[in-house]
């Protein structure tokens, strides 16, 4: 089983593209046959690999197909996975579900080239974070200052949060504002950093400290 191209999401182009196959080859195969005489009719499992290039920017991809079949009868693809470039998994352990849901929507918006919705959802992440941590203030500006005063974020993260707040305000209220891909990527990364610092690393440090305390008993 072979094919000439794949529809994939190219991280460089930030869009779905047709990636043309430039090389391919078989991986390992496993048969259920117990003797060579049975091999012709025995079910088999195998892997096929493709090297592809994005049709727009020549970004390389390595794709693995898992196969199942019977020789001379049928062959079907049971799984398909892009091995390179590897999919980024954001380490957002410990982030409350409502905040993580907003962040996931921001990430999906960016992947779909919806840059204004991306920064709006990042701003929503900040609002939800302030609410979760009990920040005080009449608007997000004062609530972020409350997070800083309460020791939840440092001065650098406060500056990042204010920039996210400002670009979110512009995207929401200024019809002439155009959010670029570069700006949206930065806002998404800064939002991720704030969530990791406030929730993921904090909970991880508490677990680390508790583990060390128990080891000393």
N, C-alpha and C positions, 0 to 999 in steps of 0.2 A: 504494500500500500504506500503510495507516494503522492505528493501534491506539489504544486508549483509556487504557491504563496500562502501566507497566513495573514489574517486580520488581527493586528495587535495594537496595544496602546504604546506609543513611542514616548518615553519620558523627555527626550530632547525636543521633539516637535509639540509635545503636550496635546496629542490628539490620536485618534485611531487612524492607522495607516495600513497599507498593504505592504507586507515585508516579503520580498522575493527570495526564494530558496536558492542558495548558491552552492551548497554542499549537503550531503546527507549520508547516513550510514546506519547499519544495524548494531544494536547493543547485544546483550545476552538474551538467549532464548531458553525456556524451560519446557520440557515435554512431560506429559503424564505416562508416556509409553514405558513399559517395563522391559521391552526387548526391541532390537532394531526392526524386527518384522512387524511390530505394531506401530512403528513411528508414522507410517503413511496416514493412518486414520486417527491418530491420537491428538487430543487437544493440546495446544501449546500456548504459552504466554511469552511475550517478548517486548522489546523496546526498540524504537526507531528514533534517530536523532536528526535534527535539521539545523543547519546554520543559515540564517536569513539576514538580509539587509533591508533597512527601512527604505522605501521608495522615494522618500523626500530628503533625508539627511544621511543615509547610509549607516545609521546606528545598527550595530550587530545584535543579533538575538540567537540564543541557543534554545531550541524547543525539543522536548522529549514527549513522544507518544507511547503510551502503553497499549499493547496489542493482545488480542485473544482470538484464536481461530482454530480451524481444522484444515490441514493441507488439501488444496484442490477443491475445497467446499466453501469456506467463507473466512473472512478476517474482519474484525471490528476493532475500533479504537475505544478502549475503556477509560482512558484518562489522557489529558494533555496538559503539560505544564511548561511555562517559560522558566528555564533555569538561569538564563542571563539575559538582560540585567535582572538581578534579584529584586523581588518586591520588598519595599521598605515596610517594616513593621514598627509602628510607633510605640515606644515603651511607656504606655500610659497606665500602668498598674496603680491602683489606689485612687484613680480619678472617679468621682461620683458619676453615676450613669447619665444624669441629665446634662452634665458638663461634657462628658465624653460624646454623647449623642450630638451635641452642637458642634463639637470639634470634627466628628466624622462627617457631618454635613458640609462643613467648611472644606475638608479635604476632598470630598466628592465633587463639590462645586469647582475647585481648582482643577481637578482631573478633567472636568467637562469644559474647561476654559471659561467658566462663569466667574470672573474675577471679582465683580462687585458683590454678588452673593457670598463669595468666599470671605471677604473682609467683614461683611455684616455678621456672618455667623461667628467669626473670631471675636468680634465685639460682644456678641451674645455670650460667648464663653467667659469673658471678663465679668459681665453682669451676673452670670450664674455663679461664678467663683466668689464674687463679693457677697451674694446672698447666702451661699453655703457657709462662708466664714463669718457671717454676722457683721459685715462692714456697715458703718453708719455714714449717712450723708444724703443730701437731697438729690444728687445726681451722680453719675459714674465718676466724674472728676473727684468729688469729695470722697466717694466710697473707695477709690484707689488710694487716696491719701490715708484713709482709715486703715487699709491693709498694711500700708507702710508703717504707720504709727503703732499698729499692733504687732509688728515684727514678723508678719507673714511673708513680706517681700522686702528686698533691699532696694537701695536707691537706683541701681542699674535696671532692675526689673520694673521699678516704678516708671522710669523713663520709657521703657519699651511699651508698657501698658498704656501710657498716655498717647504714644504714637498710634497704637492700635485703635484707641478710643477716637482720636482725631480723624484718622482716615475712614473709620467706620461712620463717623458723623458726616463727613463729606460725601461718602457714597450714598448715605440715606437721604440727605437734604439738599445737596447741590446737584442740579440736573446737568451741569457742565463738567462735573468731575468724571474723569476716565481713569479707572484703576488698571494699571498695566500688569502683565504677567509677572514681571520682576517684583513689583510692589506686593502683589498678592502672595507670592512665594515667601517673601520676607515676613509678611504679617503672619502667615501660617506657621513659619518656623519660630518666630518670637512667641506666638501663642503656645506652641508646643513646649517651648523652653519654660515658660511661666508655669504651665500645668505640671510639668515634670518636677520643677523645683518645689512648688507649693504642695503637691499631693504625692507624687511617686517617690521622690527622694526623701521626703519627710517620713512617710510610712516605712520606707526601707531602713532609714536610720534608726527609727524607733524599734524596729524588729532586730536590727544589729545590736543596739544597746541592751535590749532585753535578753538576747542570746548570750552576750558577754557576761551579763549579770548572773544568769543561770549557770554558766560554766564555772563561776567562781564559788558557787555554793558547795 
